[in-house]
Amino acid sequence: GMTAQVTSDFNTGWMNGDIKLATLSDTDATNVTGSELVTNGDFATDTTGWTAYNSATLSVVSGKLRTTNGAASSGGAGQAITTVVGQLYVLQVELTGANGFLHIGTSIGNTSILGRTLTLDESVTVDFVATSTTTWVTVSNNNATLSTFKEWDNISVRLAVEDRSVNGNGLQVFGTITKTVVETGADLVGYSGFSASNYLQQPYNSDLDFGTGDFSVMGWVKGGDSTQDYMLAR
């Protein structure tokens, strides 16, 4: 089967029953600008920007953040980032070890937006919608044993362009992308201004594992010749 979602904010066009991505379909012509919101998420040298949670001890070991329980509690680390209420964001994090926990909320350790258990040596990408102008990202050991530790790396949060399909895997915004109505009086907008430093990117997720069967990619593209439009299909 197929479905199309038409609202005051977006128009998806027809989506088939096994669709993996439907994006760039907004009616808002406001340009989007994205940059890395997490400070020191690669832990190259130290733990600057991160606050200990639940009496944890923070250190950097081989370029990863190590969170060690300092008491019989699930110790961790958190950082507050500036967000816009109602905006979609994409968070990425890598865990070394088992039984880690990811918290996204309005205070350190709070899970009002999202709480997720991470398994052994897991890399995850999650989308979330901000509910306040300050959002806390916290990672913890999820283990009450004294001196238990976990190691974390490549923690990132970026503004996202929404995926309107059932999968909800947004596109990260790098630099500035221009949004302009496709024609005078139209509601749908086009996206332009792409370059090596201004682009949209979807982090890896299992929905992109197409396998060896047939699949298609479709979209409207306007080329350098202003009189020509193209329908891209593969």
C-alpha positions in Angstrom: 0.0 0.0 0.0 0.9 3.7 -0.2 0.1 6.7 1.9 0.7 10.5 1.7 0.7 12.9 4.6 -0.4 16.5 3.8 -0.4 19.0 6.7 0.1 22.7 7.2 3.8 21.9 8.0 4.8 19.3 5.4 3.7 17.3 2.4 5.4 13.9 2.0 4.1 12.9 -1.4 3.3 9.2 -1.9 5.2 6.8 0.4 5.2 3.1 -0.3 4.5 0.5 2.4 8.2 -0.3 3.1 9.6 3.2 2.8 12.8 4.0 4.6 13.1 7.8 4.3 10.8 10.7 3.4 12.4 14.1 4.0 12.9 17.6 2.5 9.2 18.0 2.5 8.6 21.1 4.7 6.5 24.2 4.1 8.7 26.4 6.4 11.1 28.5 4.3 13.4 29.4 7.2 17.0 28.4 6.5 18.5 25.7 8.7 21.9 26.1 10.3 23.5 23.2 12.2 26.7 22.9 14.2 28.0 20.5 16.8 26.2 21.2 20.1 28.3 19.0 22.4 31.6 20.3 23.7 34.5 17.8 23.8 32.5 14.8 22.7 35.6 13.1 21.3 37.5 13.2 24.6 40.8 13.7 22.8 42.6 14.9 26.0 40.4 15.6 29.0 36.8 15.8 30.4 36.3 19.5 29.9 32.6 20.4 29.5 31.3 17.3 31.4 29.8 17.2 34.9 30.1 14.1 37.1 26.8 12.4 37.9 26.0 10.3 41.0 29.4 10.7 42.5 31.3 9.3 39.5 34.9 9.9 38.8 35.6 11.1 35.3 38.8 10.4 33.4 40.1 9.9 29.8 41.6 6.6 28.9 42.9 6.1 25.3 40.7 8.9 24.0 37.5 7.7 25.7 35.6 9.1 28.6 35.7 6.6 31.5 32.9 7.0 34.1 33.8 5.1 37.3 31.4 4.6 40.2 32.6 6.4 43.3 29.8 5.0 45.5 27.2 2.2 45.3 25.3 4.0 42.5 25.2 4.3 38.8 27.8 6.9 38.1 28.1 8.9 34.9 28.7 12.2 33.2 26.3 14.8 31.8 26.5 18.0 29.7 23.9 20.7 29.2 23.4 21.9 25.6 21.4 24.8 24.2 18.3 23.7 22.2 15.1 25.1 20.7 11.8 23.9 22.0 10.0 21.8 19.4 13.1 21.3 17.2 14.3 17.8 16.2 17.9 16.8 17.1 20.1 13.7 16.3 22.3 12.3 19.1 25.1 9.8 18.5 27.1 8.0 21.2 29.5 5.0 21.4 29.8 2.7 24.5 32.6 0.3 25.3 31.3 -2.3 27.8 27.8 -3.6 28.7 24.9 -2.1 30.7 25.3 1.6 29.9 22.4 4.0 30.0 21.6 7.1 28.0 19.5 9.9 29.6 18.1 12.9 27.7 16.1 15.4 29.8 15.8 18.7 31.4 18.4 18.1 34.1 21.4 15.9 34.6 20.3 12.3 34.8 16.7 13.2 33.9 14.9 11.0 31.3 11.9 13.2 30.6 12.7 13.1 26.9 14.4 9.7 26.5 15.9 6.9 28.6 17.6 4.0 26.8 19.8 1.1 27.9 22.9 0.4 25.7 24.2 -3.1 25.3 27.8 -4.4 24.9 30.0 -2.2 22.7 27.0 -0.4 21.1 26.9 2.6 18.9 23.5 4.3 18.8 21.8 7.1 17.0 18.6 8.5 18.4 16.3 11.4 17.4 14.7 13.6 20.0 12.5 16.7 20.2 13.7 19.4 22.6 11.2 20.4 25.3 13.2 23.2 26.8 16.0 25.7 25.9 18.5 23.6 27.9 18.7 19.9 27.3 21.0 17.6 29.4 22.7 14.6 27.8 23.8 12.1 30.4 25.6 8.7 30.1 25.8 6.4 33.1 27.1 3.0 34.1 23.6 1.5 34.8 25.3 -0.7 37.5 25.3 -0.2 41.2 28.5 -2.1 41.9 31.3 -0.1 43.5 34.2 0.9 41.1 32.3 -0.4 38.0 33.2 1.7 35.0 32.2 2.2 31.3 33.9 4.0 28.5 32.2 6.5 26.1 33.2 8.2 22.9 32.1 10.3 20.0 29.1 11.9 21.7 27.4 14.3 19.3 24.2 16.3 19.0 23.1 18.2 15.9 20.0 19.9 14.7 18.1 17.7 12.3 15.7 17.8 9.3 12.8 15.5 9.9 12.2 12.2 8.3 8.4 12.0 7.8 8.4 8.3 7.2 7.4 5.8 9.9 11.1 5.3 10.7 11.7 8.9 11.9 15.5 9.0 11.1 16.3 12.7 10.8 19.1 14.2 8.7 21.9 16.0 10.5 22.5 19.6 9.4 26.0 20.6 8.7 26.6 24.3 7.9 23.7 26.3 6.4 21.1 25.0 4.0 18.9 27.5 2.2 15.1 26.8 2.0 13.0 28.7 -0.6 9.5 28.2 -1.9 9.6 26.2 -5.1 7.3 28.8 -6.9 5.5 32.0 -6.0 2.4 31.2 -4.1 3.6 27.6 -3.3 3.8 26.1 0.1 6.4 23.4 -0.5 10.0 24.5 -0.2 13.2 23.5 -2.0 16.6 23.0 -0.4 19.8 24.5 -1.9 23.2 25.9 -1.1 24.9 22.5 -0.8 28.7 22.3 -0.7 31.5 20.4 1.0 30.7 22.3 4.2 26.9 22.8 3.8 25.1 19.5 3.6 22.6 17.1 5.2 23.6 13.6 6.3 21.8 10.6 7.8 23.9 8.6 10.2 24.1 4.9 9.6 21.1 2.9 10.8 19.9 -0.6 10.0 17.0 0.8 7.8 19.7 1.6 5.3 20.7 -2.0 4.9 18.9 -2.6 1.6 20.4 -6.0 1.0 20.6 -7.4 -2.6 17.0 -6.8 -3.6 15.5 -4.0 -5.6 15.1 -0.5 -4.1 14.4 3.0 -5.5 15.4 6.6 -4.7 13.1 9.4 -5.9 13.1 13.2 -5.7 12.7 16.5 -7.5 15.9 18.3 -8.5 16.3 21.7 -10.2 19.6 22.0 -12.1 21.8 24.9 -13.0 19.6 25.8 -15.9 16.7 27.7 -14.3 14.3 26.6 -17.0 14.7 22.9 -16.3 13.4 20.6 -13.6 14.3 17.0 -13.2 12.6 14.0 -11.6 15.4 11.8 -10.0 14.5 8.1 -9.8 16.7 5.1 -9.3 
